[in-house]
Amino acid sequence: MKRLGVLALALLVAALVVGGAAAQAPIEGELTLITPVSKFIHDAALKAFADYAKERWGATVKVNALPAGTPVAYGRIVEWKGKPEADIFWGGESALFEKLAAQKLLQKVEISKEAWDSIPASIGKPKPIPLKDKDGYWVGTALEPYGIVYHPKKIQRLGIPEPKEWDDLLNPKLKGEVAQCAPTRSSSSNATYEVILSMYGEDKGWEWLKKLSENTGHFTARSRDVPTVVAKGEYTAGFAVPSYMAFEEKLAGFDIKYVAPKNSFVTPEPMAILAGARNPKAARAFIEFLLTERGQRVFMERGLFPITPKYKVQGAPGSTAEMAVEFTGGVRSYFDREVSNVYDETVATKRSEALKVKFRSDIEAVWKKP
């Protein structure tokens, strides 16, 4: 009986110790994102954070993601009216984050000064791209350019140089060989159309886009489908974003490369904590984790670039990180190069609906497969 009593006491003490440790964990046990960021990225980031929380605090954090396109995610956050079903909004245009902050639907990020200061205020010129909110309501997580994917062997067979600039897509030998997703279906295509209009002006910009449509052999249903049809050799080149299937196709063994031409739109993949979030401590810990080298590596091994100058994409020969460098034409950091940006978010927001209307009437309604 005495032995049983000692054993029972030991079990009770152990339970109290475990329970106490759990109670002392500095974060909540759950974290939910609402995000347009691809599953390829957000699943990896959430898993890495859950592993980190377990190692650092012995905390088991249940992680979830609510995938939603940018306008849908924004609309749902507004509908929640400060009683959100998620803790974090991740990805999309920074202007939307500013609109949410103005509606008092975001709380300040309030991460450590070291983590906040590691991110520069902006990158690029003549139009600087903000990498964090001056009032502290959102912060960038990774740099991702919107550019061109292409099939090197098909380019070689056509007898033309590998594309470097947007104008290369207008080469007559690419007639019927370009794939794109309509700007009415894709925010990344919409941003690229905006870049062209900003570079050339309205009239010449639409002339350029009409010429591109003459080379276009296929308008895909989703932007993520463009890299897939290029990787399979069905088309030679097209608009793409690295994290939306492009680098995944490379990892799957397909012959596909990526280039960001001059003036490519670069998103910092903004992240914010929603006002009324049920797990604000876990949300802040997640953001701080993503800004560490370990967190940034999640992005660097998936074709994206670090948000801070102190990290560069690098790894052992044959590693995923080095595959990413080869895929993007040797780029290791956007802070090591001149970043040209003409994309103006204010102009783009005002022109958004008119752009879609003109695309439908001047391109979609008259387009014929070459």
PyMOL commands that set and color helices and strands:
alter all, ss='L'
color gray80, all
select helices_A, chain A and resi 2-24+39-57+70-80+94-102+113-117+152-158+166-170+172-174+187-200+202-215+225-231+242-251+280-290+293-300+320-327+334-336+345-364
alter helices_A, ss='H'
color red, helices_A
select strands_A, chain A and resi 30-35+62-67+88-90+106-107+122-123+125-126+129-130+144-145+147-150+178-181+216-220+237-240+257-259+266-267+271-274+340-341
alter strands_A, ss='S'
color yellow, strands_A
deselect
rebuild
show_as cartoon
